[in-house]
Amino acid sequence: MSYDMRAVRRQAVDLLSEAPTWRLSTLGWSRVGECLAALQAGAEAGDPTALRRATGRLSDLVDVWRAPRSMAEGENEPMPPQLLEAHGVLIRTLEDADGGGSSQDDADEH
């Protein structure tokens, strides 16, 4: 099955836009880092299947780690600075590939 790269990039950006608000454990953030690396690789390769797969893994991971439960100390940490930087680079990569992100998409629709 093939995927529309533009739609897949938009889905990834939508999910990633929430990332700075996530509160996870150290292990959770480590796994998010792995997903960010996979997303970056898929975006750079222009591979919509890889990008969609990595977006799905990240979505599943965050749903599991953010499930309503009592969080012990150390499980409620903000995004580490190195991931925040990688997150920003990834969003720019995805938006630049679309010609500027959602504002360009909106202009195309009108």
Disulfide bonds with the S-S distance in Angstrom:
none
